[in-house]
């Protein structure tokens, strides 16, 4: 078990190193941030040269990357060119908003998707099964930006039940501001949470349904029915544990994906999270913030993958033996 954990974290470290290099080269190729810092109309060539030297952008790319790795080792991602704040501190100030959004979306998607999948798989070929399958295909086919705008159209414009954007009123807990602690904050959360949750409900439902159909045909399930166990007991005590591995996989990966790629939803709903911060920083070529955000998101994503693999070995001893 220890070897499995150490091996996965070694792979995670190497993957993070490669991802940081790709991100660093990508943001370096996007343009020169000096032109967004100085007033190009009034600045002289000497002013631009001095700003370039002050930011260390006159050095070769490999020197800049080596300096970046050295600073990361000490927890320093530099100072934002635009906001003039520590890049990692700026990221952490936006993290609660994104985490709150992703956590509530997955908290809604995981049980609903699993429950729908169990129901559909318990009665394959039925009207209910067909309805759930068709609905899941439709939900997975809708682009996130279109779904977000549709939710705004229905939930904010036609009915006026929910606000169309912003975070709303927040309340402090553990030194951070949270929207879910206030009624106004919950109203602001409703639409973006639904925009993130609906595709995940469909994906989890399809996985749970296919796993349930397979497990229901196995001998031990038939034996449980022959013993007179109720259908609900069979589903909860026998079927659900046997389909848990793919569900755990998709929950972990999708949660990491929501932390990393909730950019469209956050932009449309003006949600002040790290996704919107990343898009704004890329547009402004704010390299320290971009690299801090990409490194953090990559670390979270890789860590969640490692934890999913470790969870495999806990749920299924056969995975541990194979590893």
Buried (B, 14 or more C-beta within 10 A) or exposed (E): EEEBBEEBBEBBEEBBEEBBEEBBEEBBEEEBBBEBBBEEEEBEEEBBEBBBEEBEBEBEEEEBBEEBEEBBEEEBBBBBBBBEBBBBEBBBBBBBBBBBBBBBBBEBBBEBBBBBBBBBBBBBEEEBBEEBBEBBEEBBEBEBEEBBBEBBEEBBEEEEEBBBBBBBBBEEEEEBBBBBBBEBBBBBBBBBBBBBBBBBBBBBBBBBBBBBBBBBEEEEBEEBEEEEBEEEEBBEEBBBEBBBBEBBBBBBBBBBBBBBBBBBBBBBBBBBBBBBBBBBBBEBBBBBBBBBBBBBBBBBBBBBBBBBBBBBBEBBEEBBEEB
